């Protein structure tokens, strides 16, 4: 099925370990007129042609190509990312002062140029995503590509963009390979991933349930699933847990989990570690409940999709531990988070989840790197991002965020959550308790651990 792309011009607890910090409780166009002066066309220095530079910034706009899962098993997350990008572009183009808390040099637009969003449906398929990105790069002269939920999609896009010398940001990519053995010079990931999530949540689970648990894993059969299975097994076994060595591996997009649930029910496990994401997580959790699995064992979703909470319901999610990049309740104690939540609510009339958050923050950090570089030249923007350890920015989950130069892994705090009791829920958005804030630096894998070998700048 062919999908049209769209171009949008928008306007506008006790210490657990050193890395845990406990915490309290498809086509169309939008255009908003704005004034962009001749300064938008100015470049202070001549740089050699590279990627879409200088053609992509020859006028008064700059295009970001978004490859989003608007359909498929991760469509809730893909549409959430779309909203996050739209909000970021609106604030940037309007010169909103909240942007300058993260990108201090930004005035109106990026280097004075209006940010235009070109949107295509990746369908949770690498081929569809690559085709969309290729169109954006060749036809729209996009200076940046962003968007993914599936790590297989993210890795395919990262390879494509690296060859084209075009910046790429995977918005959600849970496989540690994305900034490990599959790292690329032109790819940067802000969100946490399999290694960091597993390292953070394993001691929390051991504290909650004890050291003698037997775990069985439900694993989606693609890059992310195998990556997080590997690291959850590693870090829970370091806590004294035993792994039942019959992981239930299923295809992405499965709808019938009955055979897997029968095996899990008969495994003798104390806890089901559910590695599914998106609609797969919703379906597998509901069927675990339906087949009585959760009567006899706990469930953990270590890389928890935000929309799972309401779709599965609190009766099933009560007491379920997981990690998320962001939870809106933290805005009560963090100014950057509060700015984001308030702006999102004003535009969309709802509380944001982490897909929206990841898209929003990534866009602002990209803009910040361009402003610091003083140019859209791709190699110079990459170097500015690699130097972000010297330009750390305040972050929504506390502390500061930056990209590690060696592998482009994002150093940013994230949250460990637990599903609330139904009787404790105050409203439709009050679905989890924040158990702890994971330190985004301390949870990173050692440099070189996952085999990153950077490609060239040119």
C-alpha positions as CSV (number, residue, x, y, z in Angstrom):
1,X,0.0,0.0,0.0
2,X,1.3,3.4,-0.9
3,X,1.1,6.2,1.5
4,X,1.4,9.9,0.7
5,X,3.8,11.9,2.7
6,X,2.8,15.2,4.3
7,X,4.6,18.4,4.8
8,X,3.7,20.5,7.8
9,X,4.7,24.0,8.5
10,X,3.9,24.5,12.1
11,X,3.7,27.8,14.1
12,X,4.0,27.9,16.4
13,X,12.6,5.8,48.6
14,X,15.7,4.5,50.1
15,X,18.9,4.6,48.1
16,X,18.9,1.6,45.7
17,X,22.2,2.1,44.0
18,X,24.3,5.0,42.9
19,X,22.4,5.1,39.6
20,X,18.9,5.3,41.2
21,X,17.6,8.5,42.7
22,X,14.4,8.0,44.6
23,X,11.5,10.3,43.8
24,X,8.2,11.3,45.3
25,X,5.3,9.7,44.7
26,X,-0.5,10.5,6.6
27,X,-1.0,13.8,4.2
28,X,-1.9,17.4,4.8
29,X,-0.4,20.8,5.7
30,X,-0.6,23.3,8.4
31,X,0.8,26.8,8.0
32,X,1.1,29.6,10.4
33,X,2.4,32.9,9.2
34,X,5.6,34.2,10.8
35,X,8.2,36.8,9.9
36,X,11.6,35.4,8.9
37,X,14.1,38.1,8.0
38,X,17.0,38.1,5.6
39,X,19.2,37.0,8.5
40,X,17.7,33.5,8.0
41,X,19.6,33.2,4.8
42,X,23.0,34.2,6.2
43,X,25.8,31.7,6.8
44,X,28.8,33.1,8.5
45,X,31.3,30.7,6.9
46,X,31.4,28.7,3.7
47,X,31.5,25.0,4.1
48,X,31.9,22.3,1.4
49,X,28.8,20.6,0.0
50,X,27.8,17.6,2.1
51,X,24.5,15.7,2.1
52,X,21.8,18.2,1.4
53,X,24.0,21.2,2.4
54,X,23.7,23.9,1.1
55,X,20.7,23.2,-1.1
56,X,18.5,22.1,1.8
57,X,18.9,25.5,3.5
58,X,19.1,27.8,0.4
59,X,15.7,29.3,1.2
60,X,14.0,30.5,4.4
61,X,12.9,27.0,5.6
62,X,14.6,23.8,6.8
63,X,12.9,20.5,6.5
64,X,12.9,17.6,9.0
65,X,11.7,14.3,7.4
66,X,9.7,12.2,9.9
67,X,9.3,8.5,9.4
68,X,6.6,7.6,11.8
69,X,4.6,4.4,12.5
70,X,1.2,5.9,11.8
71,X,-0.1,2.4,11.1
72,X,1.0,-1.0,12.4
73,X,1.6,-2.5,15.8
74,X,3.4,0.6,17.1
75,X,1.0,3.2,15.7
76,X,0.0,4.7,19.1
77,X,3.6,5.5,19.7
78,X,4.1,6.8,16.1
79,X,1.2,9.1,16.3
80,X,2.4,10.3,19.7
81,X,5.8,11.2,18.2
82,X,4.0,13.2,15.5
83,X,2.3,15.3,18.1
84,X,5.6,15.9,19.9
85,X,7.4,17.0,16.7
86,X,4.5,19.3,15.9
87,X,4.7,21.0,19.3
88,X,8.5,21.4,19.1
89,X,8.3,23.0,15.7
90,X,5.5,25.3,16.7
91,X,7.5,26.6,19.7
92,X,10.7,26.9,17.7
93,X,9.0,28.8,14.9
94,X,7.2,31.1,17.3
95,X,10.3,32.0,19.2
96,X,8.7,30.7,22.4
97,X,11.0,31.5,25.4
98,X,10.6,28.0,26.8
99,X,12.7,26.7,23.9
100,X,15.7,28.9,25.1
101,X,15.9,27.0,28.4
102,X,17.2,24.0,26.3
103,X,18.5,25.8,23.2
104,X,19.7,29.2,24.5
105,X,20.7,30.6,21.1
106,X,17.4,30.0,19.4
107,X,15.4,33.1,18.6
108,X,12.8,32.3,16.0
109,X,13.2,29.3,13.8
110,X,16.5,27.5,13.6
111,X,19.2,30.0,12.6
112,X,16.3,32.1,11.6
113,X,14.8,29.5,9.2
114,X,11.3,28.2,9.6
115,X,11.1,24.5,10.5
116,X,9.0,22.4,8.1
117,X,7.9,18.8,8.9
118,X,7.6,16.3,6.1
119,X,5.7,13.2,7.4
120,X,5.5,9.7,6.0
121,X,4.1,6.4,7.4
122,X,6.9,3.9,8.2
123,X,4.2,1.2,8.9
124,X,6.6,-0.4,11.5
125,X,8.5,-1.8,8.4
126,X,12.2,-1.1,7.6
127,X,11.5,-1.0,3.9
128,X,8.7,1.5,4.2
129,X,10.7,3.7,6.5
130,X,13.7,3.7,4.3
131,X,11.6,4.5,1.2
132,X,10.0,7.5,3.0
133,X,13.4,8.7,4.3
134,X,14.9,8.5,0.9
135,X,12.1,10.6,-0.6
136,X,12.6,13.2,2.1
137,X,16.3,13.3,1.5
138,X,16.1,13.4,-2.3
139,X,12.9,15.4,-3.0
140,X,12.5,17.6,0.1
141,X,16.2,18.1,0.7
142,X,15.6,17.2,4.4
143,X,18.5,18.1,6.7
144,X,17.3,15.7,9.4
145,X,15.4,12.4,9.5
146,X,13.7,11.2,12.7
147,X,11.3,8.7,14.0
148,X,11.1,5.0,14.9
149,X,9.7,2.6,17.4
150,X,11.1,-0.7,16.1
151,X,14.8,-1.0,16.5
152,X,15.0,-2.9,13.2
153,X,13.5,0.2,11.6
154,X,15.8,2.5,13.5
155,X,19.0,0.6,12.4
156,X,17.9,0.5,8.8
157,X,17.2,4.3,8.8
158,X,20.5,5.0,10.5
159,X,22.4,3.2,7.8
160,X,20.5,5.0,5.1
161,X,21.0,8.4,6.6
162,X,24.7,7.8,7.4
163,X,25.3,7.1,3.7
164,X,23.4,10.3,2.8
165,X,25.3,12.3,5.4
166,X,22.0,13.3,6.9
167,X,21.4,13.5,10.7
168,X,19.2,10.7,12.0
169,X,17.4,10.5,15.4
170,X,15.7,7.3,16.4
171,X,13.0,8.5,18.8
172,X,12.3,5.1,20.4
173,X,14.8,2.3,19.9
174,X,15.1,-0.2,22.6
175,X,17.9,-2.3,21.2
176,X,21.3,-1.5,22.6
177,X,22.8,-2.3,19.1
178,X,21.6,1.1,17.8
179,X,24.4,2.9,19.5
180,X,26.5,-0.3,19.9
181,X,27.6,-2.5,17.0
182,X,25.2,-0.7,14.6
183,X,26.3,2.9,15.6
184,X,26.8,5.4,12.8
185,X,28.4,8.8,12.8
186,X,25.1,10.5,11.7
187,X,22.9,8.7,14.2
188,X,22.1,9.9,17.8
189,X,19.8,8.3,20.3
190,X,18.4,10.2,23.3
191,X,16.1,7.5,24.9
192,X,17.1,4.7,27.3
193,X,17.4,1.2,25.9
194,X,17.8,-2.5,26.7
195,X,21.1,-2.2,28.7
196,X,20.2,0.9,30.6
197,X,16.6,-0.2,31.4
198,X,17.8,-3.6,32.6
199,X,20.6,-2.3,34.7
200,X,18.3,0.2,36.4
201,X,15.3,-2.1,37.0
202,X,16.9,-5.3,38.1
203,X,17.9,-4.2,41.6
204,X,14.5,-2.6,42.1
205,X,12.8,-5.9,41.3
206,X,15.2,-7.8,43.6
207,X,14.3,-5.4,46.4
208,X,10.6,-5.8,45.8
209,X,10.4,-9.5,45.3
210,X,13.6,-11.0,46.8
211,X,16.7,-12.7,45.5
212,X,15.3,-16.2,44.8
213,X,12.9,-15.6,41.9
214,X,12.6,-17.7,38.8
215,X,11.9,-15.8,35.7
216,X,10.6,-16.7,32.3
217,X,10.8,-14.3,29.3
218,X,8.3,-13.4,26.6
219,X,10.4,-12.1,23.6
220,X,9.4,-10.5,20.3
221,X,11.5,-12.0,17.6
222,X,13.5,-9.0,16.4
223,X,16.5,-6.9,17.3
224,X,15.0,-5.1,20.3
225,X,13.5,-8.3,21.8
226,X,16.7,-10.3,21.8
227,X,18.7,-7.3,23.1
228,X,16.5,-6.7,26.1
229,X,16.1,-10.4,26.8
230,X,19.9,-10.7,26.9
231,X,20.4,-7.8,29.3
232,X,17.4,-8.5,31.6
233,X,18.7,-12.1,32.0
234,X,22.2,-10.8,32.8
235,X,21.2,-8.2,35.3
236,X,18.5,-10.2,37.1
237,X,20.9,-13.2,37.4
238,X,23.4,-10.8,39.0
239,X,20.7,-10.2,41.6
240,X,20.5,-13.9,42.3
241,X,17.5,-14.7,40.1
242,X,17.2,-17.9,38.0
243,X,16.2,-17.8,34.4
244,X,14.0,-20.6,33.0
245,X,15.9,-21.3,29.8
246,X,12.8,-21.6,27.5
247,X,12.1,-18.1,26.4
248,X,8.8,-17.7,24.6
249,X,9.8,-16.1,21.3
250,X,7.0,-14.9,19.0
251,X,6.8,-12.8,15.8
252,X,6.3,-9.1,15.9
253,X,2.6,-8.2,15.6
254,X,1.4,-11.6,17.0
255,X,-2.3,-11.6,18.1
256,X,-2.7,-15.1,19.5
257,X,-0.5,-15.8,22.5
258,X,-2.3,-18.9,23.8
259,X,0.5,-21.4,23.1
260,X,3.0,-19.1,24.7
261,X,0.8,-18.5,27.8
262,X,0.3,-22.3,28.2
263,X,4.1,-22.8,28.3
264,X,4.6,-19.9,30.7
265,X,1.8,-21.1,33.0
266,X,3.5,-24.6,33.1
267,X,7.0,-23.2,33.5
268,X,7.2,-23.0,37.3
269,X,8.2,-19.4,37.0
270,X,7.6,-16.8,39.7
271,X,7.6,-13.8,37.3
272,X,6.8,-13.2,33.7
273,X,9.2,-10.7,32.2
274,X,7.2,-9.4,29.2
275,X,9.5,-7.7,26.6
276,X,6.7,-6.8,24.2
277,X,6.1,-3.2,23.2
278,X,3.2,-1.3,21.7
279,X,0.1,-3.3,20.7
280,X,2.0,-6.5,21.3
281,X,2.5,-5.6,24.9
282,X,-1.2,-4.8,25.2
283,X,-2.3,-8.1,23.6
284,X,0.1,-10.3,25.5
285,X,-0.7,-8.7,28.9
286,X,-4.4,-9.1,28.4
287,X,-4.0,-12.7,27.3
288,X,-1.7,-13.4,30.3
289,X,-4.6,-12.3,32.5
290,X,-7.2,-14.1,30.4
291,X,-5.4,-17.4,30.6
292,X,-4.8,-17.1,34.4
293,X,-1.1,-16.7,34.2
294,X,-1.1,-13.7,36.5
295,X,-2.9,-15.5,39.2
296,X,0.2,-17.4,40.0
297,X,3.0,-15.1,39.0
298,X,4.1,-11.5,38.9
299,X,4.6,-9.6,35.6
300,X,7.3,-7.0,34.8
301,X,7.4,-5.0,31.6
302,X,11.0,-3.6,31.7
303,X,10.6,-1.3,28.7
304,X,7.0,-0.3,29.3
305,X,5.0,1.4,26.5
306,X,3.1,4.4,28.0
307,X,-0.1,3.7,26.2
308,X,-0.2,0.2,27.5
309,X,-1.4,1.4,30.9
310,X,-4.8,2.7,29.8
311,X,-5.3,0.1,27.1
312,X,-4.6,-2.9,29.4
313,X,-6.3,-1.3,32.5
314,X,-5.2,-0.9,36.1
315,X,-6.8,-4.1,37.2
316,X,-4.0,-6.0,35.3
317,X,-1.3,-3.4,35.5
318,X,-1.5,-2.9,39.3
319,X,1.9,-3.6,40.8
320,X,3.6,-4.1,37.4
321,X,7.1,-2.6,37.3
322,X,8.6,-1.0,34.2
323,X,10.8,1.8,32.9
324,X,9.8,4.8,30.9
325,X,11.7,7.7,29.5
326,X,9.2,10.2,31.0
327,X,6.2,10.4,33.2
328,X,4.2,13.6,33.3
329,X,3.8,13.7,37.1
330,X,7.4,14.7,37.4
331,X,6.5,18.1,36.0
332,X,5.3,19.0,39.6
333,X,9.0,19.2,40.6
334,X,10.9,20.0,37.3
335,X,10.6,23.2,35.4
336,X,11.6,21.8,32.0
337,X,9.0,19.0,32.4
338,X,6.4,21.5,33.5
339,X,7.1,23.7,30.4
340,X,6.6,20.7,28.1
341,X,3.5,19.4,29.9
342,X,1.8,22.8,29.9
343,X,2.6,23.5,26.3
344,X,1.4,20.1,25.2
345,X,-1.8,20.3,27.2
346,X,-2.5,23.8,25.8
347,X,-2.2,22.4,22.2
348,X,-3.7,18.9,22.5
349,X,-5.8,19.0,25.6
350,X,-4.2,15.9,27.1
351,X,-1.2,14.8,29.2
352,X,1.8,13.8,27.1
353,X,3.5,10.4,27.2
354,X,7.1,9.5,26.4
355,X,6.7,9.1,22.6
356,X,5.7,12.8,22.5
357,X,8.4,13.7,25.0
358,X,11.2,12.0,23.1
359,X,10.2,13.7,19.8
360,X,10.0,17.1,21.5
361,X,13.2,17.0,23.4
362,X,15.2,15.5,20.5
363,X,14.0,18.3,18.2
364,X,15.1,21.0,20.7
365,X,18.5,19.4,21.2
366,X,19.0,19.2,17.4
367,X,18.1,22.9,17.1
368,X,20.5,23.6,20.0
369,X,23.4,21.8,18.2
370,X,22.7,23.8,15.0
371,X,22.7,27.1,16.8
372,X,25.9,26.3,18.6
373,X,27.6,25.2,15.3
374,X,26.3,28.3,13.6
375,X,25.6,26.3,10.5
376,X,23.4,23.5,9.1
377,X,26.5,21.8,7.6
378,X,25.9,18.2,8.6
379,X,29.4,17.4,9.8
380,X,29.6,20.5,11.9
381,X,26.2,19.7,13.5
382,X,27.4,16.2,14.3
383,X,30.5,17.7,15.9
384,X,28.4,20.0,18.0
385,X,26.3,17.1,19.2
386,X,29.4,15.1,20.0
387,X,30.6,18.1,22.1
388,X,27.3,18.3,24.0
389,X,29.0,17.0,27.2
390,X,30.4,20.5,27.3
391,X,27.0,22.0,26.7
392,X,24.7,19.8,28.9
393,X,21.1,20.9,28.9
394,X,18.5,20.8,31.7
395,X,16.3,17.8,31.3
396,X,12.7,16.9,32.0
397,X,13.5,14.0,34.4
398,X,16.0,16.0,36.3
399,X,19.7,16.5,35.8
400,X,21.2,17.3,32.4
401,X,21.2,15.6,29.1
402,X,23.9,15.2,26.5
403,X,25.1,12.7,23.8
404,X,28.2,10.6,24.5
405,X,30.7,11.4,21.8
406,X,32.1,7.8,21.5
407,X,28.9,6.1,20.5
408,X,26.2,8.9,20.4
409,X,24.3,7.2,23.3
410,X,22.0,9.7,25.1
411,X,22.9,10.4,28.7
412,X,19.5,11.3,30.2
413,X,17.7,10.3,33.3
414,X,14.6,8.1,33.0
415,X,12.0,6.7,35.4
416,X,11.1,3.4,37.0
417,X,7.4,3.1,37.6
418,X,4.9,0.7,39.2
419,X,1.2,0.4,38.2
420,X,-1.1,1.9,40.8
421,X,-3.9,0.2,42.7
422,X,-7.2,1.0,41.0
423,X,-8.5,2.5,44.3
424,X,-5.6,4.9,44.4
425,X,-6.1,6.3,40.9
426,X,-7.3,9.9,41.0
427,X,-8.0,10.4,37.2
428,X,-7.4,8.9,33.8
429,X,-3.8,10.0,33.7
430,X,-2.9,8.9,37.3
431,X,-1.8,5.4,36.4
432,X,1.6,4.8,37.9
433,X,3.8,5.7,40.8
434,X,7.3,6.9,40.2
435,X,9.4,4.5,42.2
436,X,12.8,5.9,41.3
437,X,14.7,8.1,38.8
438,X,17.5,6.2,37.1
439,X,20.7,8.1,36.5
440,X,21.2,8.4,32.8
441,X,25.0,8.5,33.0
442,X,25.6,5.7,35.6
443,X,23.3,3.2,33.7
444,X,25.1,3.6,30.4
445,X,27.2,0.7,29.2
446,X,31.0,1.1,29.3
447,X,32.3,2.8,26.2
448,X,33.1,0.1,23.6
449,X,31.0,-2.5,25.4
450,X,28.6,-3.1,22.5
451,X,31.2,-2.8,19.7
452,X,30.6,0.7,18.3
453,X,33.0,1.6,15.6
454,X,32.2,5.1,14.2
455,X,31.9,5.8,10.5
456,X,33.5,8.9,8.9
457,X,32.2,12.4,8.8
458,X,32.4,12.7,5.1
